[in-house]
Amino acid sequence: MSEVENSGTLAGASDALATGESTDPVAPLDWEADVVLRDGSVAHVRPITPDDARGIQLFHSRQSEESIYLRFFAPLRQLTDRDLHRFTHVDYHDRVALVVTLHDDIIGIGRYDRLDDGSSAEVAFNISDHYQGKGIGSVLLEHLAAIAREIGITKFTAEVLPQNRKMLTVFKEAGYDVHHHIEDGVVAVSFDILPTEQSKAVQLSREHRAESRSMHTILFPERVALVGAGRRERSVGRRVLDNILGAGYQGDFSLIHPEVDEIRGVPAYRSVGEVPGPIDLVIVAVPASEVLGIVRDCGRAGVKALLVLSSGFVETDGGGAGTQDELRREVRQAGMRIVGPASFGLINNDPDVRLNATLAPVTPERGRLGLFAQSGALGIAVLASAARRGLGISVFASAGNRVDVSGNDLMQGWIDDEQTDTVGLYLESMGNPRKFSRIARQLATAKPVIVVSSGVSSFAAPPGHRTRTTHVRPEAFDALLRQAGVIRVENVHQLFDVAQLTLHQPLPQGQRVAIVGNSDALGALSAGACLRWGLEVTHGPVSLLPQASATEFAAALDSAFADPLVDSVIACFIPPLATLDEDVTAAVRAVVAKYEKPCVATFLGMRGVEGGLTYEQPGGIARSVPSYSLPEDAILALNAVTRYAQWRARDRGVPVAPDGTDRSRADAVIEAVLAGAPEGRMLTRDETTEVLAAYGIRLWPATSVLSADEAVAAAEEMTYPVILKSASPIVRHQPGLIGVRADLGDADAVRDAYASLSGRLAGIARDPFLVQRMATPGVSCVLDASEDPLFGPVISFSIAGPPTELLGDISHRVPPLTDVDVTDLIDGVKAAPLLAGHRGAAPVHRAALVDLVARLSVLADDFPELVSTHLNPVNAWTGGVDVLGAEITVRRTRARADPGSRRMT
């Protein structure tokens, strides 16, 4: 995308000449964001304030004459006080301006002014001549558009000089449908700013390129400096120095030391600023009290990134939280990225890099496995396990306290890393699950992503890890991982079990397996494990005699691989009696090499199989049959990879976008409620009806009554039969139908039902009753949308009654959803066969149910203020779906971790 360079509009020109007084409202804090620019550096976006007048004048004075003319349509060499007042005094509603800063200097400005029609605004940008080409303009456009949409603006306009071609192309390249024409020598541009699939794809692509670039700087640095490598042999810095030299780092390497000129032949400089040339990565291994000073020196020297191994911040009890926050501010202000603090380090085994900046006593050889861990202890465990198994790694990184770089950033880099085929992450916490989900999904479409996590309980965040609290059920977290195509495992052992298979074998084409071995017991054990995990045994178990020859072993394996009804082969052997171990393994190698089907193996008590059986396929492709200590381990890994292969082969679907939604209509209701109840409250039935109707969801009418006469009067206005039910939340959430009387066909039945319910519920609930027309019999369902502080919106579906209340048979998905996600959500409950016509019942209207789920998911995704939306019951039947009851609770919530504009979290 071309930069929004020197962009100007007539609105911008008139701003400089306009007058008028304005108040000084408070700038919204949630508009502030740190962003990664196109070159991988970091800048800060924030609302403009009156205090920026001096900075704006300095910015203007540094611009070229051409830039000034293109911005203001006039050679305005200096801004007057009236100009500065107009520029810096905005109301943050109809007039909005953002600035981008680096080292506290303003390097970009974007603004819009609402037009008289109320739904349009004129937009203008001005980017520093010294920071062109970094994507600053595109960042400002994204943030201004997100702000404008929130207050009801749907279109941006601009009037541009014809020679300003860069501005004319920027909006088109943002993915919007741009209209333009020439009038009076000026190009008039207009475009809707409501997100489109193209504009969202462009935004995510830019985010990916920027963050991947920043990770490339960290993982593939050409110039590295180490601070803290003293003369003491056992110091942390000295150990890192030894590891860097031992790995044979291929770039320019220097040390920072206040007293010596060299250590172990590496030149040393007194400060970072004295090192000749720009530095990509500075490794910091000094006491925590000295880190901030080093960081400031790095910022002044233009260092791009930091790896801070130093501990003593919030992971200790020494009160280092304030120091860590200041560290984060200093790094962001200087436009740098940082790994750590308290990081265990990073490794890149690429032969052109060969960087080992860790404290690890043992490191794996070069391979194609990318690994990420958070704490140092886990870093040691992960690297040691990989080395023991002989699994080579491409890249390893430890985030430590994760003040900046996280697993999300590393995944962005791995998407483009041709040296990495499989990714493994050990997650102790997750700061931005929504972003994790979409990045992991993109990565998993090309490379297996294996995640070790004990579940959402782990997201209480170990000391030093910044995250939000979460209230989601573990099942919802599992659903998020499944949506993203992530392979979830429970420990490091399982991570490497799966990695062995994905790195060295082709992906299965299905779930049909063959079992071949020379032990009846192992065969039966393997078949049982396959059945438990959902794999289909279509060949065998074949159990050869222990005295079988190598030729017989080979023939049995060949028959299994050649079977067209087999997708994977499981080989289970004990030491043979009539032939050598080597003959059996040689037979396995020879047969496996002929086929493009995966094989997992267990060789109990046999020699020479540690780490698997290496072989070469035609074309020189080197592979290995992974060997597992027990058949269950092999089958568990095979099952995980089979499910991943099925996900990868599936159509991912298209994002749901139901017709007939009116966001502004729902927003008006929600804002009116919150204006009167800032702490939030449950909506009335009329308010709930209006919000749902704005998204095409019809809530069946129901009349509140306080007496039998009122109940009869309400029923007479409806079509009999009717239903009478308690409006009390206490009663409604009780199992069974204690608060409901159904199929009331006349006035006498209504009176009898009212008397019966009143007597039964006396002393339990004093709430009024509701009269509602009786729905056509169908399958009663429950739909929920809840706003979680960490995960954002979570959609849940279940069949009402015992499946939900007693068995917890509930399916979850995290928006935004595709049509495939909606289908998976509905089919994800064990009671789903009831929807298809169980035991002769008529099937429900599937398309109507899918449409309802889609509408609720879009509504929840659009409004974080909807902390709880409960549709119960939803009656699904052959003719459609009827929403018979609904409750919505609204409350102001903290801004989502992954909003509609790019920002670092």
Disulfide bonds with the S-S distance in Angstrom:
none
